[in-house]
Amino acid sequence: MPPMRDLLTELMLIPGLSGYEARVARAIATHLDALGLPHTSDRLGNLSCTIPGDPALPPVMIFTHMDQLGFIVRKIEPSGLIRLERLGGVPERALPSQAVVLSTDNGDIPGVIANKSHHATTPDEKYKVLPYADLYVDAGFASKPEAEAAGVRIGTPVTYLPRVVPLAGTRLAGTSVDDRAGCAVLLALARARQAKPGPTLHLVWSVQEEFNLRGVLPAATALAPAIALQIDLLLACDTPDMTARGDVTLGGGPGISLYSFHGRGTLNGVIPHPALVRLMEDAATAANLPLQRSAHTGALTDLSYLQFMGPEGIACLDVGFPMRYSHSSLEVVDLTDLDALTTLLDTALDHITPALQLTRHA
């Protein structure tokens, strides 16, 4: 398996809108095949790999999502310009002039979200954020028939144009760090756990997280874990616009979420299981790693739905890596945080014993 930088770069350069994750899944499956690890895919597209372990220990599922946010083609204008429907939490204020890719059955087609010519922009337009429905993509087509002949249809998936920009030191900027970084960490963990004793470990690369946060549910139903750990971003708070939100820093190591709540209609979130919080704290101490702590309103992962599954529920904890500029076309991550997160999870699995108490108030 390639080093973390190369693995993450490979995965970030693959378009994979929610509901259209097959290309990402195939790339991950290729790495699992190289490790000699069998894997399965369900009807929704979740990719699962089980490493058998001690039946006396609680089975663990660690998962991360393959999909990314983006758009669906809503309409092709007679002029060949393309209108979009938003899929996921796309920031409208950052869309004009963004490069995108339309993933058609005939191949990927680049385009650009139009930005009105500056010389024709009126004073009252200069500080106005246009709704996504008012925007359009220019892919160079001169007519609707020309766009359709190239393979563009209503329903064609559209994502930010995949890019990776190496920054200073161990930092990378690029498309879909959320959550291809998690995908890369989970592959690195698969390699690390191959020959180790411990609990039965279910590794899942899930689908449709950015769409409705529920795509992983069929995999969790089939695997029936006692413990579930979700790998996703932690909001880095070390830039001037984020300092009031918390203490998580890029390059400061892996972290855990102590509280998440969406607060926008779903009324859902995760208050983690205290035994798993202690498990990660002990693992960080044993591995001589920092462990950052995050608590946020406005964030939500699919773990929030998974925790209610089964007759007893599932003990849950969000673990993650610091990331800047979430849901933008160029997110930023530090590779050292990803390597450290792999080590943290590996060490935590080593620390799971029959004494781990998952029943509350017992």
C-alpha positions, -999 to +999 in steps of 0.1 A: +000+000+000+014+035-009+023+060+018-005+082+032+003+112+009+000+091-022-030+071-010-049+102-001-040+119-034-053+089-053-086+089-036-091+127-037-087+127-075-117+104-080-151+120-083-177+104-061-209+123-055-234+108-030-251+079-047-223+077-073-195+063-051-187+032-073-154+045-087-141+053-052-152+019-039-134+002-067-102+020-059-105+010-022-114-026-031-082-028-052-061-019-021-080-045+000-073-071-027-036-063-026-038-069+012-056-102+007-086-090+026-120-102+013-148-076+010-184-073+001-208-046-011-245-042-003-273-030-025-268+006-014-231+005-022-214+002+013-181-016+011-173-038+040-143-058+051-143-080+082-111-091+101-122-119+125-112-117+161-118-129+196-155-138+200-152-130+238-146-093+229-173-069+217-173-066+178-162-032+166-173-014+134-151+015+122-165+034+093-160+064+071-179+078+041-167+076+005-191+102-010-187+139-015-212+167-018-219+184-051-248+188-076-272+171-100-280+184-134-315+199-132-319+215-166-300+220-199-308+253-214-313+256-252-279+275-252-261+245-238-256+261-204-264+238-175-285+244-144-278+225-111-296+211-081-276+211-049-267+178-032-254+182+003-242+213+022-225+232-006-216+267+004-233+290-021-211+320-014-181+301-027-196+287-059-191+313-087-160+307-109-155+272-094-143+245-117-165+214-118-167+180-135-198+164-150-194+126-146-213+112-176-215+077-190-192+089-218-166+102-194-158+132-172-165+166-187-150+197-171-170+229-167-170+261-148-198+277-126-203+310-143-194+343-125-209+374-140-182+395-158-168+420-133-171+449-158-208+444-160-214+439-122-235+466-106-226+480-072-256+463-055-245+429-070-209+430-058-217+418-023-247+396-030-246+358-027-265+342-056-287+311-047-274+280-064-306+278-085-296+311-102-261+298-112-252+278-143-223+257-156-205+266-188-189+234-202-183+250-236-214+235-253-231+258-279-265+241-277-286+216-257-283+189-284-245+193-283-245+188-245-268+158-247-246+143-275-216+145-251-236+125-225-250+152-202-285+144-190-308+155-163-295+137-132-259+137-143-237+140-111-215+171-108-187+177-083-159+201-078-131+194-103-108+170-084-075+187-074-047+182-049-025+211-040+007+203-020+013+229+007+043+235+029+056+206+049+031+178+055-001+197+045-023+192+015-052+212+001-077+196-022-111+183-031-130+160-008-105+157+020-139+152+037-139+122+038-113+106+015-088+113+044-110+090+065-110+064+037-072+065+036-069+061+073-093+032+073-072+015+046-040+021+067-058+006+097-068-025+077-031-030+069-021-025+105-047-049+120-042-079+096-020-101+119-031-087+153-053-103+179-082-083+192-119-079+186-137-088+154-132-057+133-157-046+107-143-019+084-169+000+064-166+026+037-201+040+036-223+059+011-246+088+009-234+105+042-236+139+025-271+132+012-291+120+042-266+106+068-282+072+067-264+053+039-244+032+064-275+017+081-278-015+059-241-023+066-246-017+104-277-038+104-259-067+087-228-065+109-245-058+143-215-043+161-215-035+198-191-006+192-191+019+163-164+045+157-169+070+129-139+086+112-146+122+100-132+157+101-129+178+132-133+215+126-099+231+129-102+263+149-067+278+145-076+304+118-088+339+126-124+332+117-127+301+138-109+308+171-141+312+191-153+278+180-128+257+199-092+246+204-087+220+177-055+228+157-043+216+123-012+194+130-022+190+166-030+154+163-062+132+162-092+140+183-126+129+195-160+146+195-175+151+229-207+166+216-223+172+182-258+185+174-272+196+141-299+219+154-314+226+119-344+204+117-329+170+124-326+175+162-300+148+162-264+144+172-241+123+193-232+123+230-204+097+230-203+066+252-181+074+282-164+040+281-152+048+246-140+083+256-119+067+283-107+040+258-094+067+234-078+087+263-060+056+275-049+047+240-035+082+234-015+080+266-002+045+257+008+056+222+022+090+235-001+109+212-020+142+218-058+138+218-077+169+208-113+174+220-141+189+200-177+200+208-198+216+182-233+226+172-240+226+135-221+194+127-236+159+123-224+125+111-242+093+103-232+079+136-261+099+151-285+075+135-265+043+139-264+047+177-301+039+180-299+006+162-305-029+176-322-040+209-296-023+231-283+004+208-246+007+198-219+024+218-207+052+196-178+077+194-168+101+166-130+102+161-113+124+136-086+146+121-085+184+121-095+200+088-098+236+076-124+251+052-150+223+053-172+218+022-152+242+001-135+231-031-101+232-014-101+218+021-068+215+040-054+186+061-021+177+077-008+142+069+008+138+103-027+140+119-039+111+096-009+089+105-014+096+142-051+089+139-043+055+124-020+048+153-046+059+179-073+036+164-048+007+162-038+012+199-074+016+210-083-018+195-054-034+214-069-020+246-103-036+242-107-064+268-136-084+282-136-059+311-148-030+289-183-021+302-207-010+276-239-012+296-247+021+313-255+025+350-247-012+356 
